[in-house]
Amino acid sequence: MFELAPAADGSPYQEYLLTEKGRALFPVITALRQWGDQWFFAEGEPRARLVDRASGAPVAPVEVRSADGRLLGPGDAKVLLP
């Protein structure tokens, strides 16, 4: 998920960069963060916010949708075994 690379600031240190596999976890980590924001903070309690770098607007909640765009809930999907 990570690879070592020379530090971007030119210092003699190294830094960890996300690989393609690590970047693919972004929706998962975002969903878990949003879940935690909903269930583990009191109303109005200060916390870090995840925002769009370009606009500064909050990131929309992660949603699970069907192939035709319908919003799905836990009862709307099932696992098919081979």
Backbone hydrogen bonds in HBPLUS format (Angstrom, degrees):
<---DONOR---> <-ACCEPTOR-->    atom                        ^
c    i                          cat <-CA-CA->   ^        H-A-AA   ^      H-
h    n   atom  resd res      DA  || num        DHA   H-A  angle D-A-AA Bond
n    s   type  num  typ     dist DA aas  dist angle  dist       angle   num
A0019-THR N   A0001-MET O   2.87 MM  18  5.22 160.6  1.90 132.7 133.0     1
A0003-GLU N   A0017-LEU O   2.81 MM  14  5.32 143.7  1.94 145.9 157.9     2
A0017-LEU N   A0003-GLU O   2.84 MM  14  5.32 162.9  1.87 153.7 159.3     3
A0005-ALA N   A0015-GLU O   2.94 MM  10  5.50 145.1  2.06 152.7 163.7     4
A0015-GLU N   A0005-ALA O   2.82 MM  10  5.50 160.4  1.85 159.2 166.0     5
A0007-ALA N   A0013-TYR O   2.96 MM   6  5.46 153.9  2.03 146.1 137.5     6
A0010-GLY N   A0007-ALA O   3.18 MM   3  5.68 162.8  2.21 117.2 119.4     7
A0023-ARG N   A0019-THR O   2.86 MM   4  6.18 160.4  1.89 156.0 161.0     8
A0024-ALA N   A0020-GLU O   2.99 MM   4  6.17 142.7  2.13 142.6 152.3     9
A0025-LEU N   A0022-GLY O   3.07 MM   3  5.41 151.8  2.15 106.2 114.8    10
A0026-PHE N   A0023-ARG O   3.10 MM   3  5.53 166.2  2.12 114.7 118.8    11
A0028-VAL N   A0025-LEU O   2.97 MM   3  5.22 117.0  2.38 107.0 123.1    12
A0029-ILE N   A0025-LEU O   2.92 MM   4  6.15 167.5  1.94 168.6 172.4    13
A0030-THR N   A0026-PHE O   2.89 MM   4  5.96 159.1  1.94 151.4 157.9    14
A0031-ALA N   A0027-PRO O   2.94 MM   4  6.05 158.9  1.98 141.9 147.5    15
A0032-LEU N   A0028-VAL O   2.99 MM   4  6.27 160.5  2.03 150.9 156.1    16
A0033-ARG N   A0029-ILE O   2.90 MM   4  6.07 155.0  1.96 146.9 154.1    17
A0034-GLN N   A0030-THR O   2.92 MM   4  6.15 163.6  1.95 153.8 157.8    18
A0035-TRP N   A0031-ALA O   2.93 MM   4  6.12 152.9  2.00 146.1 153.9    19
A0036-GLY N   A0032-LEU O   2.95 MM   4  6.19 161.1  1.99 147.7 152.3    20
A0037-ASP N   A0033-ARG O   2.88 MM   4  6.19 154.4  1.94 150.1 157.7    21
A0038-GLN N   A0034-GLN O   3.07 MM   4  6.28 149.6  2.17 142.9 150.1    22
A0039-TRP N   A0035-TRP O   3.03 MM   4  6.27 152.1  2.11 151.1 158.7    23
A0040-PHE N   A0036-GLY O   2.85 MM   4  5.37 151.1  1.93 151.4 153.2    24
A0045-GLU N   A0042-ALA O   2.93 MM   3  5.28 164.1  1.96 133.3 134.7    25
A0059-VAL N   A0050-LEU O   3.16 MM   9  6.10 158.2  2.21 148.2 143.9    26
A0052-ASP N   A0057-ALA O   2.76 MM   5  5.42 165.2  1.78 161.6 162.9    27
A0056-GLY N   A0052-ASP O   2.67 MM   4  5.01 151.3  1.75 148.0 155.5    28
A0072-LEU N   A0064-VAL O   2.83 MM   8  5.59 174.6  1.83 156.5 154.6    29
A0066-SER N   A0070-ARG O   2.75 MM   4  5.17 155.1  1.81 147.3 155.5    30
A0069-GLY N   A0066-SER O   2.93 MM   3  5.09 163.7  1.96 111.4 115.3    31
A0076-ASP N   A0073-GLY O   2.97 MM   3  5.34 162.7  2.00 119.0 124.6    32
